């Protein structure tokens, strides 16, 4: 039942355009206050990763080594569009919050480290934005740890079982004795602080990406345990730009 905690994140400028007119423009993935994150910007980020994967020359395996190893050049998993949108949205929120409150990053997350973990080249946009985001988040105070409610613990155990991190026969009460600790309570405090900031900066998300969330704590295998909701849970505020 090992859970992986979020490494802390910073600024996002790519794809942000000054907003004019209503908040239901085709081709907009999300709004953060007076800024918009365009579908075109999301597509450019993904196309860059696809192009790099297509042009990379796979390394030849050593004699006796199986082929098709996860993470080999040209075989990396591309992030989903929602993953890209959530990174850009929370990056813009964190950038604004830090500017307004005077927060400064406590840790500089190297893009090289992110690139290695994600399996994408250092000179591509996506790992750069992820590194910026976690650098920024390292400076946002989360406040006092928050104890999980019974429903939150039940949801956490359900997610853990779906991830294969918690055996099916384990009860919520049994799992709670191992899961309910400083790491979980800090993640809940971080989620609450960021959720408040997201609400304060008037985030609107295209219905195609809802519900959109960003994980602050994950089980092994990148299955979200605690996530920050981004924008609305329902639909109809932004025209689907599929």
Secondary structure, DSSP 4 states (H G I P E B T S, - for coil): --EEEPP-B----TTEEE--S-S--TTEEEEETTEEEEHHHHHHHHHHHHHHHHH--PPPPPTTPPSS-TT-TT-PPPPPHHHHHHHHHHHHHHHHHHHHHT---SS---HHHHHHHHT--TTSHHHHHHHHHHHHHTTS---S--PPPHHHHHHHHHHHHHTTSS-TT--HHHHHHHH-SHHHHHHHHHHHHHHHHHHHTTEEE-GGG-SEEEEEEEETTTEEEEEEEES-SS--SS----
